[in-house]
C-alpha cells in the first residue's frame, strides 16, 4: 500500500477518532455508562488488531514476558486516555481540546531529555514557549478573573495519557524486543478493553437520570458510535506502525497531526456549532505554528 495513501487514511482515521470521541462524550452519562461505551469501542479495536496479525497468530503465544507486562501498563494508560479524551470532547470545542491533546507529544520530549539523554533544539524550545502562549490564550477567560474552562481537566489528563502512551511505546522500541511491536499493540488493546470491562462491572449504577433517547438515538449512541470509534482506534494503531520510518517528519508531522486537528475542528464546528472565541482562535492558530516548529525542527 502506498505510504502517502496510508498517511492520508491515518489522518482521516485520527479525525474520525476525535469526532467519535466527541459523540461518545456528548451527553450527561454516568461513570458506569461511560465505562461500558468505552469498553465496546476498545474491544472492537482489539478485534480489529487481531486481523493485522492473523498470518502470524501463533506468535501471540511466543511473545516475551517483558512485552506482556509493559502492555498491561500501556493498555491501562490507553483506556484512561480514551475515557478522558471522550469527556473532554463532550465538554468543550473539538479544536481546543484537540490542540491540548496534541501537546501530549511534549511529554516524551521532556522524558527523553531527562532519562534518555535526547537533545532539544533551540527551535523546539521556541515552539514550546509559543505553545505556552497559545494555551494561555485558550484556557483563561477574561471574565471572573480568568476562570479555567470546564473541559480543561479532562483534556489535560488525556494529554498526559497520550504522552505516557508514547513513552511506553518508545520504551518498548528501545528494548531488545522491538520486533514484537505489533503483538505488543494487540495485547495492549486487549488489556485496555479488559480494564474498561472490569471497571464497568465494578462501578455501581448511578441514581442519576440518564438522558432520554429515542430508539434510533440509542442505537447510534450505544452501538454505531462505539463500533466506529473502535474501528478508528484499531486501524490507526497499525497504520501508524506501518508508517514508522517511511516518511520524513517534514511531511508526516504536518499532515497527520495538524491535518487531523484542522479537519476535526472544521467538521465539529459544522456539526456541533462549538466554535471557539476570537481570542481562543488566535491561540489555536499560534498553537498550530508552535506544534509545526517542534515537530519539524
Secondary structure as UniProt FT lines:
FT   HELIX           3..25
FT   HELIX           31..52
FT   HELIX           54..61
FT   HELIX           65..91
FT   HELIX           94..102
FT   TURN            103..104
FT   HELIX           105..115
FT   HELIX           122..139
FT   HELIX           143..145
FT   TURN            150..151
FT   HELIX           152..173
FT   TURN            176..177
FT   HELIX           178..180
FT   HELIX           181..202
FT   HELIX           215..219
FT   HELIX           220..224
FT   HELIX           225..243
FT   TURN            244..246
FT   HELIX           249..253
FT   HELIX           254..258
FT   HELIX           259..272
FT   HELIX           278..296
//
